[in-house]
Amino acid sequence: MIFRYIIYIPFILSFVFTQEYADFEIITNNNPYPAKIFIHTQQSNYMAILDESLEPYWYVKSDNIGGIDFKKNKSFISYFNKEESYWVIVDDLMNEVDTLMCSDGYPTDYHDIQITDNGTYIVQAYESIYIDMSTIVDGGNSNALINGVLRIQEINSDNEVIFDWSANDYLSIENYTNLNLTNNEIGWMHGNSIEIDFDLNIIISNRRSSELIKFNRTNGEVLWIFGGPQNQFNIQNDDLNGFSKQHDARRLPNGNILIFDNGNDHSPSLSRVVEYSINEQTKDAYLVWEYRNPYSDISLSMGSSQRLPNGNTLINWGNVHGLGANIIEVDYQKNIVLELSYDIGSAYKVRKSDWIFQIPMMIGDSNLDGTINILDIVYQVNYILLDEDANRLFDLYKIDINKDASIDILDIIDLLNIVLDI
């Protein structure tokens, strides 16, 4: 049965074309920090790693699995399978070594995952609860449905929850005066980044209320709140008086905090990256550096920033209406040293990292012997006949030759083209 396919395939070889990676333009490339770029473009649905020369080192068409928050994570790659709502952990052999979801039926959220030095995972989910808001605010509903109650869970390699933090246990919704607390249904929080601080406690970003919250990783106690209606910090040297609808809050090696400030609620709206020096004892926050979008584009959602080892900052401008992804790297003096622009497909997060797969990278070489031959074609045919799940990154890279997110006879034809050098 296998070779029946092979007999008839050559009659249609000339009609098959391999799809290339998503179109993007290199606008500036002037000695940026040398590292690979991890990017997942939505709408076009590619997960990709670009090498230092900005050529695709690795990419897959990820229509069936999504790929949000695709990044190097400690010594692994992690991404979120949005169709099945779980995290996938991949090693440098392109093997999926773990998958995980939050416990107790809480829907696992896709915005961030952190792998700890101890090999545990920190992830987030949401729960919904009912609260008698009539006792909290005038005109409140006596049985209001509160959605978006953030939970942070730490899960070990045996999928056991070893820490579980619920916002409702440590925060009071009555203090969120920016929300309409008289609604019958209230969306409380929108968490979009998790950061393990120097002291091993957790900093989370709540975009809905433009705040960062740091809490104790042992007892859950809230240590401070920066920004939003409960801001505890005296913000200095910032003419916008803080950030708005932010993403990607990260502690820097120098002790400062870097934030992608979407800026939806600034007046007028303005998107930028900000770096604050903060004193956790005196609750002072001083803006020491910012970079505003050079085209005055407004990042309506998504977006990320990363301080690189040489002091440069990699910025992904997220969802700018009507545009694809735009990625800029600037040095500390705010000179643009790298700029990429995608035709379609905004990006949630972009990272630079060192990464090498420890297997031969030749597409089509499914048995990893360094050549493409009839054995690889047999592997493909058996894969199709056995109706394997075409969601593994190894198979999407190695045997989805035409990169259409489907492994089928067209990929066999493409592989035959390679073998026969047509």
C-alpha positions in Angstrom: 0.0 0.0 0.0 2.8 2.4 0.8 4.5 2.1 -2.6 1.2 2.5 -4.5 1.4 6.2 -3.6 5.0 6.4 -4.8 4.2 4.9 -8.2 1.6 7.5 -9.2 3.1 10.7 -7.6 5.6 11.6 -10.3 2.8 12.4 -12.8 1.9 15.5 -10.7 5.2 16.6 -9.4 5.4 19.8 -11.4 2.2 21.2 -9.9 3.5 21.4 -6.3 5.2 24.4 -4.7 6.5 24.8 -1.2 5.2 27.7 0.8 7.7 30.1 2.1 7.8 31.8 5.5 5.7 34.8 6.1 6.7 38.0 4.3 8.5 40.6 6.3 10.6 43.6 5.4 14.0 44.5 7.0 13.8 48.2 7.3 16.9 48.7 9.5 19.7 46.2 10.3 22.6 48.1 11.9 24.6 45.9 14.2 21.8 44.7 16.6 22.4 42.4 19.5 23.4 39.0 18.0 20.8 36.4 19.0 18.0 34.5 17.4 14.5 36.0 17.4 11.5 34.0 18.6 8.2 35.2 17.1 4.7 34.0 16.6 2.6 36.0 14.2 -1.1 35.7 14.6 -3.5 35.7 11.7 -0.7 34.3 9.5 -0.1 31.7 12.2 3.6 31.0 12.1 5.9 30.1 15.0 9.4 31.0 13.9 13.0 31.4 15.0 15.0 33.8 12.9 18.8 33.5 13.0 21.3 36.3 13.4 21.2 37.0 9.7 17.3 37.3 9.9 16.8 34.1 7.9 14.3 31.5 9.2 16.3 29.1 11.3 13.1 27.1 12.1 9.4 27.7 11.5 6.1 25.9 11.4 2.6 26.8 10.3 0.7 26.5 13.5 -3.0 26.9 12.4 -4.2 24.0 14.6 -2.2 24.8 17.7 -1.8 28.6 17.9 1.5 29.3 19.5 0.9 32.3 21.8 3.8 33.2 24.1 6.3 31.2 22.0 9.7 31.7 23.7 12.8 30.1 25.1 12.0 29.3 28.7 15.1 28.2 30.8 16.5 25.3 28.7 13.2 24.6 26.9 10.8 26.2 24.4 7.3 26.8 25.6 4.1 27.8 23.8 0.4 27.7 24.4 -1.8 25.3 22.4 -4.9 27.5 22.2 -7.1 24.9 20.5 -6.7 22.5 23.4 -5.9 25.1 26.1 -2.7 23.7 27.5 1.0 24.6 27.7 3.5 22.6 25.7 7.2 22.3 26.7 9.7 21.3 24.0 13.4 20.3 24.4 16.3 21.0 22.0 15.6 17.7 20.2 12.2 19.1 19.2 10.5 16.6 21.5 7.5 17.6 23.5 8.6 16.7 27.1 5.6 18.0 29.0 2.2 19.5 28.7 0.3 21.1 31.6 -3.0 22.7 32.6 -4.2 24.5 35.7 -5.9 22.3 38.3 -9.4 22.1 39.8 -11.0 22.9 36.4 -9.8 26.4 36.2 -9.3 27.3 32.5 -5.6 27.7 31.8 -4.7 31.1 30.5 -2.3 31.7 27.6 -0.6 35.0 28.5 2.5 33.8 30.3 4.3 30.8 31.8 7.5 30.8 33.8 9.7 27.7 34.3 11.6 28.1 37.6 15.1 27.1 38.5 13.6 24.1 40.3 11.8 22.9 37.2 8.3 23.9 38.4 5.9 25.9 36.3 4.1 29.1 37.2 1.0 29.7 35.3 -2.3 31.6 35.6 -6.0 30.9 35.3 -9.3 32.6 36.2 -12.3 31.8 38.3 -15.7 33.3 38.5 -17.5 34.0 41.8 -20.7 35.6 43.0 -20.5 38.5 45.4 -23.2 40.6 47.1 -22.1 44.0 45.8 -25.0 45.7 47.5 -23.1 45.6 50.7 -20.0 47.1 49.0 -21.3 49.9 46.8 -24.5 51.9 46.4 -26.6 50.3 43.7 -24.6 47.1 43.7 -26.2 43.9 42.6 -26.9 41.5 45.5 -25.7 38.5 43.4 -23.2 40.0 41.0 -21.1 37.6 38.8 -17.4 38.5 39.1 -15.4 37.2 36.2 -11.7 37.4 35.8 -10.7 36.6 39.3 -7.0 35.8 38.8 -5.3 32.7 40.1 -1.6 32.0 40.0 -0.6 28.4 40.4 2.8 26.7 40.7 2.8 23.2 39.4 5.6 20.6 39.7 6.7 18.0 37.1 4.1 15.5 38.5 1.4 18.0 37.8 0.8 18.7 41.5 -0.1 22.2 42.6 2.3 23.3 45.2 1.1 27.0 45.4 -2.2 28.5 44.6 -2.9 32.2 44.9 -6.4 33.7 44.3 -6.8 37.5 44.0 -10.1 37.3 45.9 -8.3 36.1 49.0 -5.8 39.0 49.1 -7.5 41.9 47.3 -10.8 43.7 47.7 -12.9 44.4 44.5 -14.4 47.4 46.3 -11.1 49.2 45.9 -11.2 48.9 42.1 -13.1 52.2 41.6 -12.1 52.3 37.9 -14.6 49.4 37.3 -18.4 49.8 37.2 -19.1 48.0 40.5 -22.9 48.3 40.0 -23.0 46.0 37.0 -24.7 42.6 37.2 -21.5 41.1 35.7 -18.1 42.5 36.4 -14.8 41.7 34.7 -12.2 42.1 37.5 -8.8 41.3 36.2 -6.7 40.7 33.0 -3.4 39.2 33.9 -0.8 39.2 31.2 2.7 38.7 32.7 4.2 36.7 35.5 7.7 37.7 36.8 9.7 35.9 39.5 11.5 38.6 41.4 15.0 38.5 42.9 13.5 37.5 46.3 11.6 34.7 44.5 8.3 36.5 45.1 5.9 37.1 42.2 5.1 40.3 40.2 2.0 40.1 38.1 0.6 42.6 35.6 -3.1 43.3 35.7 -3.8 45.2 32.4 -7.5 45.9 33.2 -6.6 48.2 36.0 -3.2 49.3 34.8 -1.4 47.9 37.9 1.5 45.7 38.9 1.0 43.6 42.0 3.8 41.9 44.0 2.9 39.2 46.4 4.7 36.8 48.7 5.2 33.4 47.1 4.9 31.6 50.4 1.9 33.1 52.2 0.2 35.1 49.4 0.4 38.4 51.1 0.3 41.4 48.8 3.6 43.3 49.2 2.9 46.3 47.0 0.8 47.7 44.2 2.3 49.9 41.5 -0.1 51.8 39.3 -3.9 51.8 39.0 -6.6 52.8 41.5 -4.6 51.4 44.5 -1.2 52.8 43.5 1.1 53.0 46.5 4.1 54.6 44.7 5.1 58.2 44.2 5.8 58.3 40.5 8.4 60.9 39.5 9.9 62.3 36.3 7.1 60.9 34.2 4.8 63.4 32.5 2.2 60.7 31.9 2.2 59.8 35.6 2.6 56.1 35.0 1.6 53.3 32.6 -1.7 52.3 31.1 -3.1 48.9 29.9 0.5 47.5 30.1 2.1 44.2 29.2 5.3 42.4 30.0 6.5 43.8 33.3 10.0 42.5 34.0 12.6 43.0 36.7 16.0 44.0 35.1 19.4 42.9 36.4 20.0 46.5 37.6 16.9 46.3 39.9 14.7 48.5 37.7 11.4 47.4 36.2 10.8 47.4 32.4 7.2 47.7 31.2 5.6 47.8 27.7 3.1 50.6 28.2 0.3 50.2 25.6 -1.0 53.6 26.8 -4.6 53.2 25.7 -5.8 55.5 28.5 -3.2 58.1 28.2 -4.6 61.4 27.0 -4.0 61.3 24.1 -3.2 57.6 23.7 0.5 56.9 23.4 2.5 53.6 23.3 6.0 53.4 24.7 8.4 51.3 26.8 9.2 52.6 30.3 11.9 51.8 32.8 11.4 52.7 36.4 13.8 52.7 39.3 11.7 51.7 42.3 12.3 51.8 46.0 10.2 49.2 47.6 10.6 50.6 51.1 9.9 54.3 50.4 7.5 53.5 47.6 9.2 55.8 45.1 9.2 55.1 41.4 11.4 57.2 39.1 11.2 57.1 35.3 14.8 56.6 34.2 14.2 55.7 30.5 11.4 55.6 28.0 11.1 55.0 24.3 7.9 56.2 22.5 6.6 54.7 19.3 8.5 56.6 16.5 5.4 56.5 14.2 2.9 57.5 16.9 1.3 54.1 16.4 -1.0 53.0 19.3 -0.7 49.4 20.5 -4.3 48.5 21.2 -3.4 45.2 22.7 -0.5 42.7 23.0 3.1 44.0 22.8 6.4 43.2 24.6 9.8 44.6 25.5 13.1 42.9 26.4 16.3 44.5 27.7 19.1 42.7 26.0 22.5 42.0 27.6 24.3 44.8 25.6 21.8 47.4 26.9 19.6 47.4 23.8 15.8 47.0 24.1 13.8 44.8 21.8 10.3 46.1 21.3 7.3 44.4 19.7 4.5 46.9 19.2 1.8 44.3 19.4 -1.6 45.0 17.8 -1.6 48.2 15.8 -4.8 48.6 13.9 -4.4 47.9 10.2 -0.8 46.8 10.4 1.1 43.6 10.8 3.8 43.0 13.4 6.4 45.7 13.8 9.6 44.9 15.8 12.2 47.5 16.7 15.5 47.2 18.6 17.0 50.4 19.9 20.2 51.1 21.8 20.1 52.9 25.1 20.6 56.2 23.3 17.3 55.4 21.4 18.9 54.8 18.0 17.1 52.2 15.9 19.5 49.4 15.2 16.9 46.8 13.9 13.4 47.1 12.5 11.3 44.4 11.0 7.8 44.9 9.5 5.4 42.0 8.7 2.7 42.3 6.1 0.1 40.6 8.3 0.0 38.9 11.7 0.5 41.0 14.8 2.7 39.4 17.5 1.8 38.9 21.1 5.4 38.6 22.3 8.9 38.7 20.7 12.1 37.6 22.3 15.8 37.3 21.5 17.6 34.3 22.8 20.4 31.9 22.2 19.0 28.6 21.0 20.3 25.6 19.0 18.4 22.4 18.2 20.6 19.4 18.8 19.3 17.5 15.8 19.9 17.9 12.0 17.8 20.8 10.8 17.2 19.6 7.2 13.5 19.8 6.4 12.3 16.4 5.3 15.0 14.4 7.1 12.5 12.7 9.4 14.9 9.8 10.5 17.7 12.3 11.3 20.4 10.6 9.3 21.5 13.9 7.6 20.1 12.9 4.1 16.7 12.9 2.4 15.9 9.7 0.7 13.2 7.0 0.2 13.2 6.2 3.9 11.9 9.7 4.7 9.2 9.3 2.1 8.2 6.0 3.7 8.0 7.8 7.1 5.7 10.4 5.6 3.4 7.8 4.0 3.1 5.7 7.2 2.4 8.9 9.1 -0.6 9.7 6.8 -1.8 6.1 6.7 -1.7 5.8 10.5 -3.5 9.1 10.8 -1.1 10.5 13.3 -1.8 13.8 15.2 -0.1 16.5 13.1 0.4 18.8 16.0 3.9 17.8 17.1 6.4 20.5 16.4 8.9 17.9 15.1 6.5 16.7 12.5 5.2 20.1 11.6 8.8 21.1 10.9 10.2 18.0 9.4 7.4 16.5 7.3 4.9 19.3 6.7 7.1 20.3 3.7 4.8 22.8 2.2 4.0 24.5 5.5 0.3 24.5 5.3 -0.3 23.0 8.8 -1.5 19.8 7.2 0.5 16.6 6.6 -0.8 15.0 3.5 0.0 13.7 0.0 1.1 17.1 -1.1 4.0 16.9 1.3 5.0 13.5 -0.1 5.1 15.1 -3.6 7.2 18.0 -2.3 9.6 15.5 -0.7 9.8 13.5 -3.9 10.8 16.8 -5.7 13.6 17.2 -3.2 14.8 13.5 -3.5 14.6 13.6 -7.3 16.1 17.1 -7.5 13.2 18.4 -9.7 
